[in-house]
Amino acid sequence: MAKIAFILLCHKDPDGIIRQAERLTAVGDCMAIHFDARARPKDYERIRSALARNPNVVFARRRIKCGWGEWSLVQATLNATEAAVAAFPDATHFYMLSGDCMAIKSAEYAHDYLDGADCDYIESFDFFKSDWIKTGMKEDRLIYRHPFNERTHKTLFYRFYEFQKKMRWTRAIPADLQIMIGSQWWCLRRRTIEWVLKFTRDRRDVMRFFRTTWIPDETFFQTIVRHVVPDNEIRSRTLTFLMFSDYGMPVTFYNDHYDLLLAQDFLFARKISGDALELRSRLGELYASVGQSFQISNEGAALYKFLTARGRIGRRFAPRFWETESSLGHGRELLIVVCKKWHVAKRMVERVRQVVGLPAVDYLFNEEATALPELGGIENTLEKRTRHRRALVRMLFDYHGTDRLMICMDPANLDLLRDFCSDRATTRILEIQCDFPDDYLVGHARRMGLAGDHTSAETLARLLPTIRNDIRYESDQIREARFENLYTIRQSASIEENTVPLTGFLSIAEAMAREIAAHDHLFAD
């Protein structure tokens, strides 16, 4: 059975550290603590005194003054890990924690989880090929030396960095290493830890290299583990649930996040707010619980991204198009059916095909699987279709041998609508406004990854108004764009009321439009 040795790096809140150590070791697990040497000596003595009689707690033999972005964080981790290896010979796994981490599963669940696969859990992505680093330095983290702390000695840090660049004073990366990057919150098997510690003793050249890289806690263990462990024994993920804001700051969890946290496919979470006393109390009791089941929905990250993106002026995450394509062609008519319920738009399009005989294509900019003819590769991916949207649609006009073509589009694609409406061709838009009962919105949330089968009713109750407002916002944006040829039909309207806009949109006789509007199951879910 798995026994976890927690490697705890901390620098504050001695009372919280004491409680954390007591809770995690009460079920038979153990812990090695490194308390930052910069912290107040009396705080360290308080922790040592409180835990002195706990046989499952050990302290790093040497404390390090730690600084963000420095090698000191890696050295502190190694010191605590060495103490854990020596003190706890029966520990099977070593799990990195901070003082802001708390368990979101029981020890029983965590042990079963680790027993279920003989592998290591550590984010480990190719440093150069992945997009793990979003902004700032990338290769320069490695090929230049960074002996100064970027936060406490910013002037020295950047002057020395610029001096090295000016002098072209670069260095080679150790030839036999593939540099990897990822989160520092890992869980490694005992065998892997022993291999890593042996590597640190044998490869002094690699240790010298990493000591002056920048932010080595994101690259050192990630690289060495990948070097000493076969790929098929590594799961490139962390077991600690954490999220970051657009500004690179960790998201903090509060009292009302309890159910959300338990539903994530992780064993721990960070950061837990120091003010969230109720959450800390409930999570503290959780680790020792027995027989508790967990319904995993794992919607946390997608839900956070969705909610924080709502309401931003300018819709930051909407597609932006900087290039222009040639015109669809003067004298052509592009008819765009816009509807959030894709199945409703598809029924409408199919009915138009039957009644009018108009060639039509479903959601070609939203669904990869949309049936399209071979058009030289431009049709292969959504990214290509969107980037070359005018060329694609022009080729579809040519393929069907027509000057009138109908397509479906999601209302979120406002930039696409604007682009097509600015073309020399005539563009008409038909917005189909549907009703959105709660049952439909729940299904929509699950399809978007914002909720799972086991998401709590309380979470859904908070989420549904946001989704409904988001759909309403997209519809408002279409109206506010003041498109010249915009027509609207509504689920709540009568057949006669919907016949009029259909007549104008399709440029057909009223009788034909009424036949389309009278479709028995047009709006059915």
Protein Blocks (a to p, Z undefined) as FASTA:
>chain_A
ZZdddddddfehkllmmmmmmmmmmnopacdddddfkbcfklmmmmmmmmmmmmkbccdf
bdcdddehiaklmmmmmmmmmmmmmmmmmbfbdcdddfkbccfbdfklmmmmmmmpccdd
dddddfklmckbmghcfklmmmpccfbcfklmmmlmmmmmmmmmmnopacdddfkbccdd
ddfbdcddfklmmmmmmmmmmmmmlmmmmmmcghkllmmmmmmmmmmpcfklcccddfbd
cdddfkopacdddfklmmmmmmpccfbdcdddfklmmlmmmmmmmmmpghiacddeklmm
mmmmmmmmgopahilmbccdfbdcddfbghiacdddddfblmlmmmmmmmmmmmnopacd
ddfklmmklccddehhmmmpmklmmmmmmmmmmmmmmmnopabdcddddfklmmlmmmmm
mpmbdcddddddddddfklmmmmmmmnopacfklcfklmmmmmmmmmmmmmmmmmmmmmn
opabbcdddfkbcfklmmmmmmmmnopafklmmmmmmpmklmpZZ
